[in-house]
Amino acid sequence: MLFVGAGTTGTLMGCAHYFRELRRRVWIVAVDSVGSVAFGGVPGRRMIPGLGTSIRPPLLDESLLDDVVRVEEADTIRTCHRLARSGFLFGGSTGTVVSGAVSWLARHDMREPTAVAIAPDLGERYLDTIYQTNWLEDLYGPDLVGADEPASIRRLA
């Protein structure tokens, strides 16, 4: 399984084409932000840059994908903070991909899958946003970080 974030979909489509050309049976799962319209759906507020689009990306070919998982920004932030507490400072795109991968795997009964999630960014550019208490509280309220996390995210520690 390969979990890839969907922004412009360049990396996603490149990976999908590569594995299809090799005729390797690798599940390709796109990870997108809730509020993005890349795969249809209702546009919504997205405050974390990196993944998601306000238009359908011209590169996107859904026939090459096996599934799509959409991640709420609150779950992205919780995942980033959970990973940071374990010593990994990742950005919002990576937090979205990891959150999507963990939740997708938790919902599907896979027998010891080999799963890879592409981590497209580090967290240094997000110190003033997803790692800044005032920014988080202003946009999401005081209880976002440290609130009860989904069981799938707790397993990251």
C-alpha positions, 0 to 999 in steps of 0.5 A: 500500500502506498499513501500519497497526499493529493495537492497538485497530484503530481507526486500521486500520479507519478507514483500511480503511473510508475507502479502500474507500468511495472505491473506491480499490485500496489494499492494506491491510496490518495490522501486529501484534506476535507474541504478540498474539491480535488475528488469532488465534494463541497469546498470548505475552509482549509487553513493548513497549506500543502494538500487540497485544492480549490479546483480539480487538478488537471493531472488527476486520473482517478482510474489509477487510484484504489481509494481516497481518504479525506482527513479533517484538519483537526486530525492533521493537527493532532497527528502532528502534535502526537508525532512531535511528542515522539520526536518527529517534527512534521508539517501539515501535509505529512500530518494529513498523510499519516493521519489518513494512512493510520485511519484507513488501515484501522478501518480495513482488515489487512493481514500484515500489510506493507504500508508506505506513507510519503512524508512531503514536508517537515515542521519548521515552516509550521512553527507559527501555525500548527505548533503555535498555541494562539493560532490553534486556539483562535481557529479551532478552540482551546481544546484541540490539542490534547483532546481525546485522540482517535484510537488509531492515532494513539497507536503512533506513540 
